[in-house]
Amino acid sequence: MRKRIGIQELISKNKSEILKDNSALEKIETKIEKKHDVKKATV
């Protein structure tokens, strides 16, 4: 049982880290999109 709990904890930790990475990537993507929108507006 202890090993199972350890694995579950690792999975949950990995999931939370992946979610954090995804949110960070999304923020970067939105920043890039905003920059492109500004360029389109100025052109």
mmCIF file of the N, C-alpha and C atoms, coordinates in Angstrom:
data_MODEL
# 
_entry.id   MODEL 
# 
loop_
_atom_site.group_PDB 
_atom_site.id 
_atom_site.type_symbol 
_atom_site.label_atom_id 
_atom_site.label_alt_id 
_atom_site.label_comp_id 
_atom_site.label_asym_id 
_atom_site.label_entity_id 
_atom_site.label_seq_id 
_atom_site.pdbx_PDB_ins_code 
_atom_site.Cartn_x 
_atom_site.Cartn_y 
_atom_site.Cartn_z 
_atom_site.occupancy 
_atom_site.B_iso_or_equiv 
_atom_site.pdbx_formal_charge 
_atom_site.auth_seq_id 
_atom_site.auth_comp_id 
_atom_site.auth_asym_id 
_atom_site.auth_atom_id 
_atom_site.pdbx_PDB_model_num 
ATOM 1   N N  . MET A 1 1  ? 0.835  -1.212 0.000   1.00 0.00 ? 1  MET A N  1 
ATOM 2   C CA . MET A 1 1  ? 0.000  0.000  0.000   1.00 0.00 ? 1  MET A CA 1 
ATOM 3   C C  . MET A 1 1  ? 0.876  1.270  0.000   1.00 0.00 ? 1  MET A C  1 
ATOM 4   N N  . ARG A 1 2  ? 1.965  1.230  0.762   1.00 0.00 ? 2  ARG A N  1 
ATOM 5   C CA . ARG A 1 2  ? 2.814  2.418  0.839   1.00 0.00 ? 2  ARG A CA 1 
ATOM 6   C C  . ARG A 1 2  ? 3.352  2.787  -0.535  1.00 0.00 ? 2  ARG A C  1 
ATOM 7   N N  . LYS A 1 3  ? 3.794  1.784  -1.283  1.00 0.00 ? 3  LYS A N  1 
ATOM 8   C CA . LYS A 1 3  ? 4.334  2.057  -2.624  1.00 0.00 ? 3  LYS A CA 1 
ATOM 9   C C  . LYS A 1 3  ? 3.255  2.688  -3.495  1.00 0.00 ? 3  LYS A C  1 
ATOM 10  N N  . ARG A 1 4  ? 2.043  2.134  -3.428  1.00 0.00 ? 4  ARG A N  1 
ATOM 11  C CA . ARG A 1 4  ? 0.943  2.684  -4.229  1.00 0.00 ? 4  ARG A CA 1 
ATOM 12  C C  . ARG A 1 4  ? 0.727  4.160  -3.898  1.00 0.00 ? 4  ARG A C  1 
ATOM 13  N N  . ILE A 1 5  ? 0.657  4.476  -2.613  1.00 0.00 ? 5  ILE A N  1 
ATOM 14  C CA . ILE A 1 5  ? 0.429  5.859  -2.192  1.00 0.00 ? 5  ILE A CA 1 
ATOM 15  C C  . ILE A 1 5  ? 1.566  6.741  -2.731  1.00 0.00 ? 5  ILE A C  1 
ATOM 16  N N  . GLY A 1 6  ? 2.801  6.255  -2.641  1.00 0.00 ? 6  GLY A N  1 
ATOM 17  C CA . GLY A 1 6  ? 3.946  7.022  -3.146  1.00 0.00 ? 6  GLY A CA 1 
ATOM 18  C C  . GLY A 1 6  ? 3.791  7.310  -4.628  1.00 0.00 ? 6  GLY A C  1 
ATOM 19  N N  . ILE A 1 7  ? 3.381  6.285  -5.383  1.00 0.00 ? 7  ILE A N  1 
ATOM 20  C CA . ILE A 1 7  ? 3.202  6.460  -6.829  1.00 0.00 ? 7  ILE A CA 1 
ATOM 21  C C  . ILE A 1 7  ? 2.100  7.490  -7.086  1.00 0.00 ? 7  ILE A C  1 
ATOM 22  N N  . GLN A 1 8  ? 0.986  7.357  -6.358  1.00 0.00 ? 8  GLN A N  1 
ATOM 23  C CA . GLN A 1 8  ? -0.117 8.307  -6.543  1.00 0.00 ? 8  GLN A CA 1 
ATOM 24  C C  . GLN A 1 8  ? 0.349  9.725  -6.244  1.00 0.00 ? 8  GLN A C  1 
ATOM 25  N N  . GLU A 1 9  ? 1.150  9.884  -5.176  1.00 0.00 ? 9  GLU A N  1 
ATOM 26  C CA . GLU A 1 9  ? 1.656  11.216 -4.829  1.00 0.00 ? 9  GLU A CA 1 
ATOM 27  C C  . GLU A 1 9  ? 2.528  11.755 -5.954  1.00 0.00 ? 9  GLU A C  1 
ATOM 28  N N  . LEU A 1 10 ? 3.393  10.880 -6.491  1.00 0.00 ? 10 LEU A N  1 
ATOM 29  C CA . LEU A 1 10 ? 4.269  11.310 -7.596  1.00 0.00 ? 10 LEU A CA 1 
ATOM 30  C C  . LEU A 1 10 ? 3.428  11.748 -8.784  1.00 0.00 ? 10 LEU A C  1 
ATOM 31  N N  . ILE A 1 11 ? 2.395  10.959 -9.109  1.00 0.00 ? 11 ILE A N  1 
ATOM 32  C CA . ILE A 1 11 ? 1.540  11.284 -10.258 1.00 0.00 ? 11 ILE A CA 1 
ATOM 33  C C  . ILE A 1 11 ? 0.864  12.636 -10.026 1.00 0.00 ? 11 ILE A C  1 
ATOM 34  N N  . SER A 1 12 ? 0.317  12.833 -8.826  1.00 0.00 ? 12 SER A N  1 
ATOM 35  C CA . SER A 1 12 ? -0.378 14.097 -8.542  1.00 0.00 ? 12 SER A CA 1 
ATOM 36  C C  . SER A 1 12 ? 0.605  15.263 -8.609  1.00 0.00 ? 12 SER A C  1 
ATOM 37  N N  . LYS A 1 13 ? 1.825  15.068 -8.093  1.00 0.00 ? 13 LYS A N  1 
ATOM 38  C CA . LYS A 1 13 ? 2.841  16.130 -8.153  1.00 0.00 ? 13 LYS A CA 1 
ATOM 39  C C  . LYS A 1 13 ? 3.170  16.437 -9.612  1.00 0.00 ? 13 LYS A C  1 
ATOM 40  N N  . ASN A 1 14 ? 3.390  15.391 -10.403 1.00 0.00 ? 14 ASN A N  1 
ATOM 41  C CA . ASN A 1 14 ? 3.721  15.589 -11.816 1.00 0.00 ? 14 ASN A CA 1 
ATOM 42  C C  . ASN A 1 14 ? 2.587  16.324 -12.523 1.00 0.00 ? 14 ASN A C  1 
ATOM 43  N N  . LYS A 1 15 ? 1.343  15.934 -12.230 1.00 0.00 ? 15 LYS A N  1 
ATOM 44  C CA . LYS A 1 15 ? 0.192  16.585 -12.863 1.00 0.00 ? 15 LYS A CA 1 
ATOM 45  C C  . LYS A 1 15 ? 0.169  18.066 -12.527 1.00 0.00 ? 15 LYS A C  1 
ATOM 46  N N  . SER A 1 16 ? 0.378  18.387 -11.249 1.00 0.00 ? 16 SER A N  1 
ATOM 47  C CA . SER A 1 16 ? 0.345  19.799 -10.846 1.00 0.00 ? 16 SER A CA 1 
ATOM 48  C C  . SER A 1 16 ? 1.481  20.565 -11.528 1.00 0.00 ? 16 SER A C  1 
ATOM 49  N N  . GLU A 1 17 ? 2.654  19.953 -11.621 1.00 0.00 ? 17 GLU A N  1 
ATOM 50  C CA . GLU A 1 17 ? 3.789  20.617 -12.277 1.00 0.00 ? 17 GLU A CA 1 
ATOM 51  C C  . GLU A 1 17 ? 3.496  20.818 -13.760 1.00 0.00 ? 17 GLU A C  1 
ATOM 52  N N  . ILE A 1 18 ? 2.892  19.802 -14.390 1.00 0.00 ? 18 ILE A N  1 
ATOM 53  C CA . ILE A 1 18 ? 2.560  19.904 -15.816 1.00 0.00 ? 18 ILE A CA 1 
ATOM 54  C C  . ILE A 1 18 ? 1.542  21.032 -16.012 1.00 0.00 ? 18 ILE A C  1 
ATOM 55  N N  . LEU A 1 19 ? 0.543  21.099 -15.122 1.00 0.00 ? 19 LEU A N  1 
ATOM 56  C CA . LEU A 1 19 ? -0.466 22.154 -15.227 1.00 0.00 ? 19 LEU A CA 1 
ATOM 57  C C  . LEU A 1 19 ? 0.191  23.518 -15.096 1.00 0.00 ? 19 LEU A C  1 
ATOM 58  N N  . LYS A 1 20 ? 1.149  23.647 -14.156 1.00 0.00 ? 20 LYS A N  1 
ATOM 59  C CA . LYS A 1 20 ? 1.854  24.925 -13.981 1.00 0.00 ? 20 LYS A CA 1 
ATOM 60  C C  . LYS A 1 20 ? 2.596  25.274 -15.267 1.00 0.00 ? 20 LYS A C  1 
ATOM 61  N N  . ASP A 1 21 ? 3.300  24.282 -15.848 1.00 0.00 ? 21 ASP A N  1 
ATOM 62  C CA . ASP A 1 21 ? 4.043  24.520 -17.088 1.00 0.00 ? 21 ASP A CA 1 
ATOM 63  C C  . ASP A 1 21 ? 3.081  24.943 -18.195 1.00 0.00 ? 21 ASP A C  1 
ATOM 64  N N  . ASN A 1 22 ? 1.941  24.247 -18.284 1.00 0.00 ? 22 ASN A N  1 
ATOM 65  C CA . ASN A 1 22 ? 0.968  24.570 -19.334 1.00 0.00 ? 22 ASN A CA 1 
ATOM 66  C C  . ASN A 1 22 ? 0.455  26.003 -19.169 1.00 0.00 ? 22 ASN A C  1 
ATOM 67  N N  . SER A 1 23 ? 0.137  26.378 -17.931 1.00 0.00 ? 23 SER A N  1 
ATOM 68  C CA . SER A 1 23 ? -0.375 27.739 -17.702 1.00 0.00 ? 23 SER A CA 1 
ATOM 69  C C  . SER A 1 23 ? 0.696  28.762 -18.057 1.00 0.00 ? 23 SER A C  1 
ATOM 70  N N  . ALA A 1 24 ? 1.958  28.464 -17.731 1.00 0.00 ? 24 ALA A N  1 
ATOM 71  C CA . ALA A 1 24 ? 3.047  29.383 -18.064 1.00 0.00 ? 24 ALA A CA 1 
ATOM 72  C C  . ALA A 1 24 ? 3.170  29.503 -19.581 1.00 0.00 ? 24 ALA A C  1 
ATOM 73  N N  . LEU A 1 25 ? 3.084  28.365 -20.274 1.00 0.00 ? 25 LEU A N  1 
ATOM 74  C CA . LEU A 1 25 ? 3.180  28.383 -21.739 1.00 0.00 ? 25 LEU A CA 1 
ATOM 75  C C  . LEU A 1 25 ? 2.020  29.180 -22.327 1.00 0.00 ? 25 LEU A C  1 
ATOM 76  N N  . GLU A 1 26 ? 0.823  28.981 -21.781 1.00 0.00 ? 26 GLU A N  1 
ATOM 77  C CA . GLU A 1 26 ? -0.341 29.703 -22.290 1.00 0.00 ? 26 GLU A CA 1 
ATOM 78  C C  . GLU A 1 26 ? -0.152 31.206 -22.118 1.00 0.00 ? 26 GLU A C  1 
ATOM 79  N N  . LYS A 1 27 ? 0.406  31.613 -20.972 1.00 0.00 ? 27 LYS A N  1 
ATOM 80  C CA . LYS A 1 27 ? 0.644  33.043 -20.732 1.00 0.00 ? 27 LYS A CA 1 
ATOM 81  C C  . LYS A 1 27 ? 1.603  33.586 -21.778 1.00 0.00 ? 27 LYS A C  1 
ATOM 82  N N  . ILE A 1 28 ? 2.676  32.830 -22.047 1.00 0.00 ? 28 ILE A N  1 
ATOM 83  C CA . ILE A 1 28 ? 3.666  33.258 -23.047 1.00 0.00 ? 28 ILE A CA 1 
ATOM 84  C C  . ILE A 1 28 ? 2.994  33.349 -24.419 1.00 0.00 ? 28 ILE A C  1 
ATOM 85  N N  . GLU A 1 29 ? 2.181  32.350 -24.742 1.00 0.00 ? 29 GLU A N  1 
ATOM 86  C CA . GLU A 1 29 ? 1.488  32.344 -26.043 1.00 0.00 ? 29 GLU A CA 1 
ATOM 87  C C  . GLU A 1 29 ? 0.566  33.544 -26.168 1.00 0.00 ? 29 GLU A C  1 
ATOM 88  N N  . THR A 1 30 ? -0.168 33.858 -25.118 1.00 0.00 ? 30 THR A N  1 
ATOM 89  C CA . THR A 1 30 ? -1.080 35.002 -25.182 1.00 0.00 ? 30 THR A CA 1 
ATOM 90  C C  . THR A 1 30 ? -0.288 36.289 -25.353 1.00 0.00 ? 30 THR A C  1 
ATOM 91  N N  . LYS A 1 31 ? 0.877  36.388 -24.689 1.00 0.00 ? 31 LYS A N  1 
ATOM 92  C CA . LYS A 1 31 ? 1.720  37.579 -24.837 1.00 0.00 ? 31 LYS A CA 1 
ATOM 93  C C  . LYS A 1 31 ? 2.157  37.713 -26.292 1.00 0.00 ? 31 LYS A C  1 
ATOM 94  N N  . ILE A 1 32 ? 2.596  36.589 -26.886 1.00 0.00 ? 32 ILE A N  1 
ATOM 95  C CA . ILE A 1 32 ? 3.047  36.604 -28.283 1.00 0.00 ? 32 ILE A CA 1 
ATOM 96  C C  . ILE A 1 32 ? 1.878  37.012 -29.191 1.00 0.00 ? 32 ILE A C  1 
ATOM 97  N N  . GLU A 1 33 ? 0.705  36.443 -28.936 1.00 0.00 ? 33 GLU A N  1 
ATOM 98  C CA . GLU A 1 33 ? -0.473 36.765 -29.751 1.00 0.00 ? 33 GLU A CA 1 
ATOM 99  C C  . GLU A 1 33 ? -0.793 38.250 -29.657 1.00 0.00 ? 33 GLU A C  1 
ATOM 100 N N  . LYS A 1 34 ? -0.724 38.796 -28.449 1.00 0.00 ? 34 LYS A N  1 
ATOM 101 C CA . LYS A 1 34 ? -1.013 40.224 -28.270 1.00 0.00 ? 34 LYS A CA 1 
ATOM 102 C C  . LYS A 1 34 ? -0.033 41.058 -29.090 1.00 0.00 ? 34 LYS A C  1 
ATOM 103 N N  . LYS A 1 35 ? 1.250  40.677 -29.058 1.00 0.00 ? 35 LYS A N  1 
ATOM 104 C CA . LYS A 1 35 ? 2.262  41.407 -29.826 1.00 0.00 ? 35 LYS A CA 1 
ATOM 105 C C  . LYS A 1 35 ? 1.919  41.356 -31.311 1.00 0.00 ? 35 LYS A C  1 
ATOM 106 N N  . HIS A 1 36 ? 1.509  40.177 -31.795 1.00 0.00 ? 36 HIS A N  1 
ATOM 107 C CA . HIS A 1 36 ? 1.158  40.036 -33.208 1.00 0.00 ? 36 HIS A CA 1 
ATOM 108 C C  . HIS A 1 36 ? -0.058 40.906 -33.532 1.00 0.00 ? 36 HIS A C  1 
ATOM 109 N N  . ASP A 1 37 ? -1.039 40.913 -32.625 1.00 0.00 ? 37 ASP A N  1 
ATOM 110 C CA . ASP A 1 37 ? -2.234 41.730 -32.846 1.00 0.00 ? 37 ASP A CA 1 
ATOM 111 C C  . ASP A 1 37 ? -1.842 43.201 -32.965 1.00 0.00 ? 37 ASP A C  1 
ATOM 112 N N  . VAL A 1 38 ? -0.927 43.634 -32.118 1.00 0.00 ? 38 VAL A N  1 
ATOM 113 C CA . VAL A 1 38 ? -0.485 45.036 -32.155 1.00 0.00 ? 38 VAL A CA 1 
ATOM 114 C C  . VAL A 1 38 ? 0.165  45.317 -33.505 1.00 0.00 ? 38 VAL A C  1 
ATOM 115 N N  . LYS A 1 39 ? 1.014  44.382 -33.954 1.00 0.00 ? 39 LYS A N  1 
ATOM 116 C CA . LYS A 1 39 ? 1.685  44.566 -35.250 1.00 0.00 ? 39 LYS A CA 1 
ATOM 117 C C  . LYS A 1 39 ? 0.645  44.660 -36.364 1.00 0.00 ? 39 LYS A C  1 
ATOM 118 N N  . LYS A 1 40 ? -0.355 43.782 -36.326 1.00 0.00 ? 40 LYS A N  1 
ATOM 119 C CA . LYS A 1 40 ? -1.402 43.794 -37.357 1.00 0.00 ? 40 LYS A CA 1 
ATOM 120 C C  . LYS A 1 40 ? -2.140 45.126 -37.333 1.00 0.00 ? 40 LYS A C  1 
ATOM 121 N N  . ALA A 1 41 ? -2.427 45.625 -36.146 1.00 0.00 ? 41 ALA A N  1 
ATOM 122 C CA . ALA A 1 41 ? -3.175 46.871 -36.006 1.00 0.00 ? 41 ALA A CA 1 
ATOM 123 C C  . ALA A 1 41 ? -2.371 48.045 -36.562 1.00 0.00 ? 41 ALA A C  1 
ATOM 124 N N  . THR A 1 42 ? -1.062 48.033 -36.336 1.00 0.00 ? 42 THR A N  1 
ATOM 125 C CA . THR A 1 42 ? -0.228 49.161 -36.782 1.00 0.00 ? 42 THR A CA 1 
ATOM 126 C C  . THR A 1 42 ? -0.020 49.128 -38.297 1.00 0.00 ? 42 THR A C  1 
ATOM 127 N N  . VAL A 1 43 ? -0.008 47.934 -38.872 1.00 0.00 ? 43 VAL A N  1 
ATOM 128 C CA . VAL A 1 43 ? 0.279  47.827 -40.315 1.00 0.00 ? 43 VAL A CA 1 
ATOM 129 C C  . VAL A 1 43 ? -0.872 48.373 -41.139 1.00 0.00 ? 43 VAL A C  1 
# 
